[in-house]
Amino acid sequence: MPRFYFDVREGTSFTPDEEGLEFASLDGAEREAATAAAEIGRDRLPKGDARDVTVELKNEHHQRVLTVTVTMGIHRVEPEPKPPRT
C-alpha cells in the first residue's frame, strides 16, 4: 500500500511528517489531508495563531501531489456603521 506524508504549514510554522500513513489510493489520502486541515484550522485559526493552515500531501518519494489550504479572513466595515435614526 502506498505511503503518504502530511506536512503542515501554519503561518510561518512548518511541521514535516516523518512517518506518513498508508492509504489504498490518493483519494483516501486526499480525504485525510482535507480532514486534517479542517481540524487544525478549527482549533487554531479562531485563536489568531495563524490565518492559513496548509497540508502538503507527499507521495512515498516525498514528491508533493496536492495541497489543502484552509484560510480564515476577517473583514471589518470601516468606519463602523451608525445605528439607524428612529
C-alpha positions as CSV (number, residue, x, y, z in Angstrom):
1,M,0.0,0.0,0.0
2,P,1.4,3.5,-0.8
3,R,2.6,5.7,2.0
4,F,1.7,9.4,2.1
5,Y,3.2,12.2,4.1
6,F,1.2,15.1,5.6
7,D,3.4,18.2,6.1
8,V,1.7,21.0,7.9
9,R,2.2,24.8,7.5
10,E,0.5,27.2,9.9
11,G,1.5,30.7,9.1
12,T,5.3,30.7,9.3
13,S,5.5,27.4,11.2
14,F,6.3,24.2,9.3
15,T,5.9,20.7,10.7
16,P,7.2,17.9,8.5
17,D,5.6,14.4,8.7
18,E,8.5,12.0,9.1
19,E,6.4,8.8,9.4
20,G,3.5,9.1,7.0
21,L,0.4,6.9,6.7
22,E,-0.6,4.1,4.3
23,F,-3.7,4.6,2.1
24,A,-5.0,2.4,-0.7
25,S,-5.3,5.4,-3.0
26,L,-4.6,9.0,-3.5
27,D,-8.3,9.7,-2.9
28,G,-8.2,8.3,0.6
29,A,-5.1,10.3,1.4
30,E,-6.7,13.4,0.0
31,R,-9.7,13.0,2.3
32,E,-7.4,12.6,5.2
33,A,-5.5,15.8,4.2
34,A,-8.7,17.7,3.9
35,T,-9.9,16.5,7.3
36,A,-6.6,17.3,9.0
37,A,-6.5,20.8,7.5
38,A,-10.1,21.5,8.7
39,E,-9.5,20.2,12.2
40,I,-6.2,22.1,12.6
41,G,-8.0,25.2,11.3
42,R,-10.9,24.8,13.6
43,D,-8.6,24.6,16.6
44,R,-6.0,27.3,15.7
45,L,-7.5,29.9,13.3
46,P,-10.0,31.5,15.8
47,K,-7.2,31.9,18.4
48,G,-5.3,34.1,15.9
49,D,-2.3,31.7,15.9
50,A,-2.3,31.8,12.1
51,R,-4.6,32.9,9.2
52,D,-3.8,29.9,6.9
53,V,-3.3,26.2,7.5
54,T,-1.9,24.2,4.6
55,V,-1.4,20.4,4.5
56,E,1.0,19.4,1.8
57,L,0.4,15.8,0.8
58,K,3.5,14.0,-0.5
59,N,3.8,10.5,-2.0
60,E,6.2,7.7,-1.0
61,H,9.0,9.5,-2.9
62,H,8.4,12.7,-0.9
63,Q,7.0,14.4,-4.0
64,R,4.1,16.8,-3.4
65,V,1.0,15.5,-5.0
66,L,-1.6,18.0,-3.7
67,T,-2.1,20.8,-1.1
68,V,-5.2,21.6,1.0
69,T,-5.4,25.1,2.4
70,V,-7.9,26.4,5.0
71,T,-8.0,30.2,5.4
72,M,-9.9,32.5,7.7
73,G,-10.4,36.1,6.8
74,I,-12.0,38.7,8.9
75,H,-13.1,41.9,7.2
76,R,-14.4,44.7,9.4
77,V,-16.5,47.5,7.9
78,E,-14.7,50.8,8.4
79,P,-16.0,53.2,9.6
80,E,-18.4,51.3,11.8
81,P,-22.0,51.8,10.7
82,K,-24.1,54.1,12.8
83,P,-27.4,52.9,14.2
84,P,-30.4,53.9,12.2
85,R,-32.4,57.0,13.3
86,T,-35.7,56.4,14.9
